[in-house]
Structure formats: C-alpha cells, structure tokens
C-alpha cells in the first residue's frame, strides 16, 4: 500500500484484518487508521487525513496547485532523486475533491444514508447578517406593518466575462459531487432553460458595453463565456444556488 503523508510517500506491506468483529470492508479499516483510500474496491494508495487538510489549506490560502504540492511531497521524500518517488498526482486530484465534499456535508449537517438529499444550495453558507426567515428573523405571519421594509433583503447581480471555460475532450468524466447543492445551479434544469432562451442578444446602446455587444461572436472552443451570480449588497456574500454560466455574452 502506497501511503502519502506530509512527511513523504512510503510503501508498506499490509495484511487486512479478518477477525470476527472487524469490518469486512477494507475502506472502513483504512478510515479507522485515518487513511483515506484513493479507490474503494481494491485500494492501492491512501492519503493521511493530515496531508489532505494541509493540501486543502495550501490550495485555499497559498493557491497551491495539486502538481506543485505533489512535487513538494516528492522532494521531502527523496531530495536527491525526487523522480524515483511514486507519482500520486491523479490520485490527489480525485481524493481532494471527495475530501472537500465530505467537509462541506459535515459542515452543513448532512449525514450518510439519509433518504432526503440537501435542498438546492443546502451545502453552501450564506451571509449570517442578512435577513433569513427561520434563522434570524421571525416568520412572515408575525411581521408588523413596518417590518417588511426592515426585513427586505438587498441583493445585487453581476457577471465576470473573463471567467471562461473551455470545452472538455471527455465531458462525461466531469462528474459533479454536489450538483446544485452549492452556489452553482443544477445542470439539467439550466440546460433546459437555455433551450428556450433567445440565441441572439439585443445590442446595447452603451458604446463601451463590450460584454453584450460581443456576445454574438462565435466562440466554439468555449463551454461558457463567463459567470453570473447574485450576492448580498451589504457584505458581498454570494447567494447559494444563484450562480450560472454564460453561453454567449450575457445569455
């Protein structure tokens, strides 16, 4: 078993426990040892919980890419010949996504084997200071005459036309672990909405509104031409399940 830790990459010979009270699933045995397997049927590689937390923090604060992080681990393992160290880059890409999704579900209070799934945007965190019924303000039936203006949320919407996404060679490999449960809307309903959306956008009268005027240009190599989202006007927190992909300009 190849074990990736913060102190290096090591290979160990292991023997699975076959005691009467032990779990028959190898994954459960690895998780009890604080090792996250790279596969669930016949695991050959595992990551320690510590190294996954370290990569998640480095990616968030230091913008460290997975390849650079694995290069660092390889250098820690063998400083003279890091090329001899096993390459676990692809395994880290897959495991880090699963690790991040598990943390999001734990934070949202989601548990395993529940019949109900999280609601749209249920795994995302919204602005705690904004008025939310049932969280920090009473139900609408208990409002007074002047409370409607007090409890009215203030939201803004904007788009980023530089946040483009290229077409993938194998889009079927892009599996979403939380489709519609975070900030981006669900794929299937949004694709159905785009079918009825107008293909050509009206030209803006503003002379410097290039985002809309250039929206009808052919961009066959792009899957999306930007991102649009809603946010809290006072604190800038994004609204869950309100982020979409632009197809042509602001379409």
C-alpha positions in Angstrom: 0.0 0.0 0.0 1.3 3.4 -1.0 0.8 5.9 1.8 1.0 9.7 1.1 1.8 11.7 4.2 3.0 15.1 5.0 6.5 13.7 5.7 6.7 11.8 2.4 5.4 8.9 0.3 6.0 5.4 1.6 5.2 1.9 0.6 4.2 -0.6 3.3 3.1 -4.2 3.2 -0.2 -4.6 5.0 -2.4 -7.5 5.9 -6.2 -6.9 6.2 -7.8 -7.9 9.5 -10.1 -10.9 9.2 -11.2 -11.0 12.8 -14.9 -11.8 13.6 -15.7 -8.3 14.9 -13.7 -6.4 12.3 -15.2 -4.8 9.3 -15.2 -6.8 6.1 -14.8 -3.6 4.0 -11.2 -2.6 3.6 -12.2 1.1 3.2 -13.6 1.1 6.8 -10.3 -0.3 8.1 -8.3 2.4 6.4 -10.6 5.2 7.6 -10.2 3.9 11.2 -6.5 4.3 10.8 -7.1 7.9 9.5 -6.2 6.9 5.9 -8.4 8.0 3.0 -8.2 5.4 0.1 -7.8 6.6 -3.5 -10.2 3.8 -4.6 -12.9 1.9 -2.9 -12.8 -1.6 -4.5 -9.2 -2.6 -4.2 -7.3 0.3 -2.7 -3.6 0.5 -3.5 -3.0 4.1 -2.4 -4.1 6.0 0.6 -3.7 9.6 1.9 -3.5 10.6 5.6 -6.1 12.9 6.9 -3.3 15.3 7.9 -1.9 15.7 4.3 -5.4 16.2 2.9 -6.1 19.0 5.4 -2.7 20.5 4.6 -3.3 20.5 0.8 -6.8 22.0 1.3 -5.3 24.8 3.4 -2.4 25.4 1.0 -4.8 25.5 -2.0 -7.1 28.0 -0.3 -4.5 30.4 1.2 -1.4 29.9 -1.0 -3.2 29.0 -4.3 -1.0 25.8 -4.5 -1.8 23.6 -7.4 -2.0 19.8 -6.9 1.0 19.1 -9.1 3.2 21.6 -7.1 2.0 20.1 -3.9 2.9 16.6 -5.0 6.3 17.9 -6.2 6.9 19.2 -2.7 6.0 15.9 -1.1 8.3 14.1 -3.6 11.1 16.4 -2.7 10.5 15.8 1.0 10.6 12.0 0.4 13.8 12.0 -1.7 15.6 15.3 -2.0 18.3 13.9 -4.3 16.2 11.8 -6.7 12.6 13.0 -6.5 11.8 11.4 -9.8 12.1 8.0 -8.2 9.2 8.8 -5.9 5.8 7.3 -7.0 3.6 9.8 -8.8 0.3 10.2 -7.0 -0.9 13.4 -8.7 -4.0 11.9 -10.3 -5.0 10.2 -7.1 -4.6 13.5 -5.2 -7.0 15.2 -7.7 -9.7 12.7 -7.1 -9.3 12.3 -3.3 -9.1 16.0 -2.7 -12.4 16.6 -4.4 -14.0 13.8 -2.2 -12.4 15.2 0.9 -13.7 18.7 0.2 -17.2 17.4 -0.5 -17.2 15.4 2.8 -16.2 18.5 4.7 -19.0 20.5 3.1 -21.5 17.9 4.1 -20.3 17.7 7.6 -20.4 21.5 8.0 -24.0 21.5 6.6 -25.1 18.9 9.0 -25.7 16.2 6.3 -25.2 12.6 7.3 -24.9 9.3 5.4 -27.8 7.1 4.4 -30.5 9.8 4.6 -33.5 9.3 2.3 -33.7 13.1 1.7 -31.0 15.0 -0.2 -29.9 18.5 0.7 -32.1 21.2 -0.8 -30.8 23.5 -3.6 -27.8 25.3 -2.2 -28.1 23.4 1.1 -24.4 22.8 1.4 -23.4 26.5 0.9 -23.2 29.1 3.6 -25.0 32.4 3.1 -24.4 35.8 4.8 -25.4 35.4 8.5 -26.3 39.1 8.8 -28.8 39.2 6.0 -32.5 38.6 6.9 -33.4 34.9 6.6 -36.8 33.6 7.7 -36.5 30.9 10.4 -32.8 31.8 11.1 -32.5 35.3 12.3 -36.0 36.8 11.7 -39.5 35.6 12.6 -41.9 34.1 10.1 -43.7 36.5 7.8 -47.1 36.0 9.5 -45.6 37.5 12.7 -44.3 40.7 11.0 -45.7 44.0 11.8 -46.7 46.7 9.3 -43.3 48.4 9.2 -41.2 45.2 9.3 -41.5 44.4 5.6 -39.0 47.2 4.7 -36.8 46.3 7.7 -36.6 42.6 6.7 -36.2 43.2 3.0 -33.0 41.6 1.6 -30.8 43.7 -0.6 -29.1 41.7 -3.4 -27.0 42.6 -6.4 -26.2 40.7 -9.5 -23.1 40.9 -11.7 -21.1 38.9 -14.2 -17.5 38.1 -14.9 -16.7 37.8 -18.6 -13.1 36.7 -18.1 -14.0 33.6 -16.2 -14.3 31.4 -19.3 -14.3 27.6 -19.5 -13.0 25.6 -22.5 -14.7 22.6 -24.0 -13.5 19.4 -22.5 -12.4 16.4 -24.6 -14.3 14.0 -22.3 -17.1 15.8 -20.6 -18.5 12.6 -19.3 -15.6 12.3 -17.0 -16.5 15.6 -15.2 -18.7 14.1 -12.5 -20.3 16.6 -10.1 -20.3 15.5 -6.4 -22.8 18.3 -5.4 -24.8 19.2 -8.4 -27.0 22.2 -7.4 -26.2 21.8 -3.7 -23.6 24.7 -3.5 -23.6 28.0 -5.3 -24.0 26.9 -9.0 -27.5 25.9 -10.2 -28.3 22.4 -11.3 -27.1 21.5 -14.8 -30.2 19.7 -16.2 -32.8 22.5 -15.4 -30.4 25.2 -16.5 -29.7 23.4 -19.8 -33.5 23.1 -20.3 -33.8 26.8 -19.7 -31.1 27.6 -22.3 -33.1 25.8 -25.0 -35.9 28.4 -24.7 -33.5 31.4 -24.3 -33.0 33.7 -27.3 -30.0 32.9 -29.3 -29.0 36.5 -30.2 -28.8 39.2 -27.5 -30.1 42.7 -28.3 -27.2 45.1 -28.9 -26.6 47.6 -26.2 -26.8 51.3 -26.8 -23.9 51.9 -24.5 -20.8 52.5 -26.6 -18.5 50.7 -24.1 -20.7 47.7 -23.2 -18.5 45.1 -24.9 -19.8 42.2 -22.8 -23.2 42.4 -24.5 -22.1 43.8 -27.9 -19.6 40.9 -28.4 -22.0 38.3 -27.1 -22.9 37.1 -30.6 -19.4 36.3 -31.6 -18.6 32.7 -32.3 -16.7 31.0 -29.5 -16.9 27.4 -30.4 -13.9 26.5 -28.3 -15.6 27.7 -25.1 -18.1 25.9 -22.9 -19.0 29.1 -21.1 -18.1 32.7 -21.8 -18.4 33.9 -18.2 -20.1 33.6 -14.9 -23.1 35.4 -13.4 -24.1 35.5 -9.7 -26.1 37.2 -7.1 -24.6 38.5 -3.9 -25.5 40.4 -0.7 -25.3 44.1 -1.4 -24.1 44.9 2.1 -21.5 42.3 2.8 -20.7 40.7 -0.7 -21.6 37.2 0.3 -22.7 35.0 -2.7 -26.3 33.7 -2.6 -26.5 29.9 -2.7 -27.8 28.3 -5.9 -27.7 31.5 -7.9 -24.6 31.3 -10.0 -24.9 30.4 -13.7 -22.7 30.0 -16.8 -22.9 32.5 -19.6 -23.1 30.9 -23.1 -22.8 33.9 -25.4 -22.0 37.2 -23.8 -24.7 37.6 -21.1 -27.0 34.9 -22.4 
